[in-house]
Amino acid sequence: MQMNYQPPQDEGNPLEKYTINFTELAKKGKLDPVIGRDQEIRRVIQILSRRTKNNPVLLGDPGVGKTAIIEGLAQRIIDGDVPDTVKNKEVLSLDLAGLLAGAAYRGEFEQRLKNVIKKITDSEGKYILFIDELHTLVGAGSAQGAVDASNMLKPALARGELRSIGATTIKEYRQYIEKDQALERRFQPVYIEEPSKEDALAILRGIKEKYEVHHGIKINDDALIAAVDLSTRYISDRYLPDKAIDLIDEAAASVKIEVESMPTKLDEIKRRIMQLDIELAALKREKGLELRKDKLEEERKKLQTTFDDLHKKWKEQKDLISQLQKSRVELDKKKAELELAQRDVDLNKAAELQYGKIPEIEKEIKILEEKWELIPKEDRLLQEQVTEEDIATIVSRWTKIPVTRLLSSESEKLGHLEKDIHKRVVGQDHAIKLVANAIRRSRAGLKDENKPIGSFLFLGPTGVGKTETARALAQTLFNDEHAMIRIDMSEYQEQHSVARLLGAPPGYVGYEEGGQLTELVRRKPYSVILFDEVEKAHLQVFNAFLQILDDGHVT
């Protein structure tokens, strides 16, 4: 018996099924506020306003805020803060995973994408299509005899019927988009740089409230400053503002979990009571141990009284924080409703919210905050806010650098640098003073930030403390003597051994693996590098050192 199976036909609006409406999310207040990036948003609007090839592509490192710029554009469209060319337009984000999911039969994916493109082109410019991770379009849906997604978009992009915005990293743009010149010429690049520390701090202050509402925890301004400073200094493989936002988010989540868990003090008392109960149960079977039994029962009674008292306080404080969280969530909800009512010109609802419900909730929050402030700090069993110590704890967890080292003040550390090194190295006063002065100059900003902190050639006979000085320096700067990369240069006596150090050139075996030095520094950027027995290295290796010691980088 022969069965002819027809693939299911898509029903309903393809835009609702395969796109996410950023403009609708902005209207409902579900997008985070976008701080700064005015120049980039203006450039995007300028390209969108062209007659043809009106397709900007945002290029930048992961986490610098490419998608946030499009969210900012959607918010501006809702606020009416845009030129007439993009006024009342809707920004739709293409859900490529949704298009591919379940497309088991040849032609099914192409039909879905074609329906989306047709719906957008038929709207006569009402929609702007945002394609995040633009490089994923190249090859998407391609199979034997099928057309990939990028080729299906080209005609509509060239004619200007489809206005789209792409976003991808520079590396992936070069790898996938630039190879297809027909696709590349239809997009206009907009480079998105990593924001400065000041801009990143402004972004954190702008989105702080959203994270406070989500976690039900207050976030101190000191915590925001610490997030930017510590992430810039110690997390070198990621970019602002993403890495600082992640620190704030994880620290707030950590504090929230502590609020909902039993405090350590209470938990210790509870465990001690359980231990005493086991011991007393064992003593009941023994004779002649009444004195020991009475002593344990008295201790248990005291501990139970302390536990009951602390448990009551903990419950009260937990309920108070829980009420605060609920009130803050409700306030955020009502503020979003107010914005919506003002946009829809629903004056009665706007007045009721602005002069009735919102002030009531704000008053309730103020009363609850005052109640919390009345609890003496020494009696507080729970933490209600994220501090710089919490941020340092998360950075320490990520980088394995101890918290005390992260929080100790720079001036305090630099003040007794020689003293700390001398704890391990006796004598060598002149050499240690030169090393300490180089580090102070670096920290004071009196050196080029692109150059190494200091490059020293330690000379002397065996056993005078050359290697030990390097270890002591690592211990003093990073609180870990293992934060030292030691490379024995006697292994680099051949000309070809430079490839082992820096990595094989393109086209050679091992090109993707990197070199011993480059990989070690990449994995552990905060390190003291010791080139032991440097005089044994080949001349070609010394040539490579020239740019490392001069600029601190390898091309």
N, C-alpha and C positions, 0 to 999 in steps of 0.2 A: 504494500500500500504506500503510495507516494503522498507526502505531505508538503505543501508549500507554505512556509512560515513567512509571514510579512512582519518586518520590524515595526515596533510600535511607533505611531505617528505622534509627534509633539503636539500637545494641545495647550491652549491658553497663550498668554503673552510671553514670548521668549525672553523679553527684557526682564520680566519678573523672575523667571526661572534661572537665567544664566548671568545676571548682573546684580551688583549691589549698588543701591542708589545712595551715594554720599550726600546728595543734597537733602534727601529725606531724613537721613541720620542727623545732619546738621540742624534741620528744622526741629527735630525732637530733642536736640541738645545732647546727643549721644557721642559726639566727637570731642576730643580734647582740644582746649584752646591752642591756637598756633601763635606763638610769640615771635616777632621779628620776621625775617624772610620776605620783607616787603618788596625788595628789589627783584628777587627770584619770581615772586608771584606776578609782578608787573611784566617781567620778561615773558612769562608763560602766556599771559593775556595778550601781549603784543603779537606773539607768534600765532595764537589762536585767531586773531583778528585779520590775518592775511587771507587773500582770496584763494590761493592754491598753496599746497605744501604747508598747510597750517597745522602741523603736528609737532609739538615740542617733545623732546625726550630728555628726561632728567637723568643726569649722569653724576654719580658720586659714590663714595665708599659706603659700605653697609652701616646703617645706624645714624647717618648724618641728618636724616629728616626729609627724604624724597617724597614718601607717601604723605607725610604731614603737610607738605606744601600743597598737595592736591586737596587735602581736607580743609586747609586754610582757604583755598579758592572756593570750595563748596560753601563754606561759612560766609565768605564775602558775597557770594551770589545771593544767599538767603537774606543777608543784611542790606542788599542793594548797593553795596560799596564797590561796584564794578562798572566799566564803560558799557554803553548800549550794545556793543557787539556780543557780549556774553551775558547780558541781563536776562533774567528768567530762564536761563538754560539749566539743564540737569546734568550733573556729573555722575556717570555710571561706571563702576569698576567691573571689568570683565572677569567672571569666575571661570577660569580655564579648566580647573579641576571638575567643576560641574558640567562643563561641555563634554569633557572626555568620559566622565563616569557613566557607565552603562552603555556606551556607544560600541557595542560588540560587532555590529555589522558594517561592512564597507559602505561608505556614503552617509552613515548616520551622523557622524561627527561633523562632516562637511555641511550637511543639511541644517544642523543646529546652528552652526556658525553663520551660514548663509542667511538664515532667518533673522538672526541678531543684526547682521549688517544691513539687511533689507529694512528692518524695522527702524533702524537709526537713520538710514539715508532717506526713507520716506517721510521722516519727521521734519525734513527741511531745516536742519540745523538746531533742533530743539535739544538734542543730546550731545554731550561730549563724552567720548569713550576713554576711560583710563585703563591702560594695560600695565599692571604691576609685573615686575620681572619679565620685561619685554622679550628677553632672549629665549624664554620658554616657548614662544610662538614658532620659532624656527624649528621645524621638524615635528611640531605637535600635530598628531593625527595622521602623520604620513605613513603610508604602507604601500605595498606594491600596487601600482596603478592609481594611487590616491594623491591628492594635492595637499601640501602642508598648509597650516593656518596662515603663515606669513604671506604666501603667494595669493591666497584668497583675499587678503586685505589690500594688496598693492593697488589694484585698479581704483577702488573707492578712495584710497589715500591720495593718489595722484590727482584725481579730478577735484578734490576738495569737498566731495560729498560727505565724507566721513571725517569728522574732526576728532582726533584722538591724541592722548598724551601717554607717552611711554615712560617707564622708569626702570633703570637697571644700573649695575655697577660698571665702571669704566673698563675693567678687565673683561667682563662678559660681553660688553658692547663690542669691543675689539675682536673677541673670539668668535662671536656669532653674527652680529649685525653688519660690521664693516666688511666681512667676507662677501656678503650679498649686497653689492653696490646698488642694485635696483631698489632694495628695501631701505638702505641707508640714506639715499638721496631724498627720500620722502619725509625724513625726520630732521628736525633742527635741534642740535644739541644745546642743552642748558646745563652748565657745570655747577654742581652744588658742593660748596666747600664745607669742611667741618667748622662749626661755629667756634668763636673764641671762648675763653673761660667766662668772660663777662656775659656774653650772649647766652651761653649754656646755663648760667646761673639765673638769668632773666627768664629763660624757658622753664626751668624747674620751679621758680616762684609762681609762674603762670599756671602750671598744671598741678601744683601742690594740693590745691583744694580737692581735685578729683580723687587723688590718692588718699587724702584724709577721710573723705566720705566712704570710699570703698573699704578701707581697712578699719574705719572707726577709731583712728589713732591720730593725734596731733603730730605734726612734723615741724620741729624747730628750724629756724633760719640757719642756725649753726650747723645743723645736719645737712642742709642743702649746700652750704659753702664747703663742708668737709667732703661731700659726695663729689663735687667738681674737682677740688684740689687733689684728693687721694686717688680718684680714678685717673686724672691726668698724669699723676706722678708714678703710679704703680701698675696701672692696667694699660700697657702700651699697644696691645694687639687689637684694641677696639676703639671706637670713635665716640666723641661727644655729639649730641647729648645722650645717646642711647645707653652708654655704659653708666653714666651718672644716674639716669632714670631707673635703670635696673638695680643699682645700689639702693636707692630710696625705696623702691618697690619691695625688694627682698628684706630690707631692714624693718619696714613697716609690717610685713607679713610675719617676721620673726617675733616682733613685739606683740602682735595680735595673738599669736599662738601661746606666748607666755601668759597673756591676760586670761586666756581660756583654760590654761593648765593650772594645776595646783602649784603654788609657789614652792621653791626648793626647801625653805624653812619648815613649812607645814609637812611636806613630804618626808623630810628627815625625822620629824617628831612621830609621824604616823608609823614609819618603819621601826623606830625604836620601841614604840608601844607594842607592835606585833612581836618583836624580838623578846620583850619582857613577858608577854603572854605565853610564848612557847617555853621560856625558862621557868615560869611559875607553874605551868602544867606539868613540867618534868619534876619540879621540887615537891609537888603534892604527893608523889609516889614514894618520896624519900622520907625517912624519919630522922629527927634530931637536927633539922636545918631550919627551925622556926625563925631564928634571928635573921638569917639570910633572906628567908621568905618575906618577913615583915619589912625589911629594908627595900626589897624589890617592889613590894606592893605600895609602899609609900612613894617611891620614885614614879611608879606607874600612875598613881593618883595625881601627883603634881603635873606630870606630863599630859595626862588626860584633860586636866583643868586648863593648862596652857593651850593645848590643841583646840579645845572647844571655843576658847576665847578668840584665838587667832582665826579659826574656821569661820566664826561669826563675822569677824571684821572683813575677812576675804570675801565672803558671800555678799556683804553690804557693798564693798568696793567694786566687786565684779558687776553687781546689779546696776550700780551708779554709772559705770563705764558703758554697760550695755544700753542703758537708757539714753546716754549721750550719743552713742552711735546711731540708735534708731532715730533720734531727733535730727541729727545731722543729715542722715539719708533722706528723711522726710522734707527737710528744708531744701536740699538739692533738687528733689522731685518737684516741689512747689515752685522753685525758681524757674525750672525748665517749663513748667505749665504756664507761668507768667509770661515768659518770652514768646511762647506759642500763641497765647491769647492776644498779646500786643501785636504780633504779626498778622493775626487773623482779624484784628480790630474788633475783638470781643470785649467791649469796654466794661460790661458788668462783671464778667469773670475776672478781668485784669484788676479792677478796683477791689473786688472781694479778696483776691490773693494778696495784692500789694498793701492794702490797709487793714486786712483782717487776719488771714491765716499765717502769712509770713512773719509779721511782727509777733504774733502769739508764739510761734515755734522759736523765734530768736530769743524771746523773753525766757522761754522754758530752758533753752540751751544755756543762757546766762546764769540762771538759778542753779542748774546742775553743775556748771563749771565752778561757781562760787562754793558750792557744797564740797566739791573735790579739793579746792584750794584750802578749805578750812581743816582738812585732814593733815595733821603734822607730818612732815616728810619722813621722820623716823618710823611712823606708824603705817606708812604706805607699803602694802604688800605687792601692789601691782604698779606697773609703769604705764602711763597714759600717753606718752609721747616718744617720738624718735629723736635721739640725741646724736651728737657726733661720735660718742663711744659705740653706739649701735652700728653706725656706718663703718667705723674702723674694724669692728668685729667681723663684718661681712667681707671687707677688703682682705683682712687677715685670713679668712676662710678661703678666699679665692687665690691669694698669692703666697700663702704660707709664711708671711712676714708677721712676727708677733705684734699684738695690739699695742703693747707698751711702746714699741719702737715707732709705730705709726703715729701715736698721740704725743710722744715726747716732743717738746718744743725744739725747733731747729736751733735757736740761739743757745739753748741749754746743752744740746748735743755737741755743737761746734765749739762751745766754750772750753770743754775739757776733753777735746779730741786727743791731744798728745798724752794726757794722763791715762786715758782708756787704752791707747795703744801700748803705753809703757807698762801696763799690767802684765803684758805677755812678752814684750821685747825690752830687755834691759840694755841701756846704753843706746847708741845710734841716734843721739839727740838731734844732730844736724839733719840727717836724712828724714827722720820722722817729722821734724818741724817743716821741712820743704813740702812733704806730702800733705800735712795738715793745712798749710797755707793755700795750697792748690785747691783743696776741697772747699775752704772758706771762700776763696775768690769765686768759685763756681756757684756756691749757694747764694752769694751776695749779688749775683747777676753781672759780674765783671768779666765774664768770658762769653765767647760765642756759643750760643745754645746748641749749635750743630756739631761742635767739636767735642772730643772726649773730655771728661772732667780733668783728667791729668794723665800724662804718659811718662813713666819713669824708667830709667835704666839702672837697676841696682847692680853695683859692681863690688866684688870682694871675694876673698877665698872661701872655701867650703866651711860651713858651720858658723858663720858670723850673724845669720838671721835674715837672709834675703827672703827666703820663702815664708818664714815665720812672720815677717813684717806684712807680707801680702795677706796671710791668714788673719792676722790681727786687724788689718784694715777692713776685711770682709766682716769680721765679727763686730767691729765697732760701727760700721755703716749700716749693716743689714741684720745685726744680731744673730748671725749664723756664719760660722767659719766655713761651712760648706757652700756658701754663696760665692765661691771662687772657682773659676774655670781654669784648670791647670792643663797646659798643652806642652808636652815634652818635645822640644824642637830637634832633638837628636833623631827623631823619626822622619824629619823633613829635610834630609841631606841630598835628595835627588831633585832634579829640575821638575819632573812630573808631579812631585808630591804636593805642589801648590794646589793642584786640583782636589786633593784630599782635604785641604784646609778650607777652601772656598767653594768647592763643588765643581763638578765636571762641566765643560762648556756645552752649548746646545749641539745636539746630534750625537753626543757621546754617551756611553753607558753610564747610568747613575746621575744624569742631568736633573731628574725630578727629585732626587733624594737630598740634594744640598750638601754642603761641606761640613766637616767636623766643627769648625769654629762658628760658621753661620747658623747651624742648627742649634748648637748649645746656647748661643746668644739669643736666638729667637725664642727658645723655650724659657730661658732665664735671663731676661734683659737687665735685671738689677744684679750685677755681678762684678767682681774684681777678676780681670783676666790676667793670668800669669803665664808668660812664655818662658818656660824654664830652659836653661842651657841654650839661649838664643844664638850664641856665636856658632853653633853647629849647623844652623839652617842654611839652605842653598840661597845663592844670591837672588834667584827668581822669587823666592819667598819674601826676601827683604823688599823687593820692588812692590809686592802686594801690600806690605805693611805701610808703605808710604802714604797711600790714601786712607788706610784705616786710622793711622795715628794723626793724620792731618785733619780729615773731615769726619772721621768716625763712621764712615759708610763704605759699602762695597757695591759697585754697579753690576 
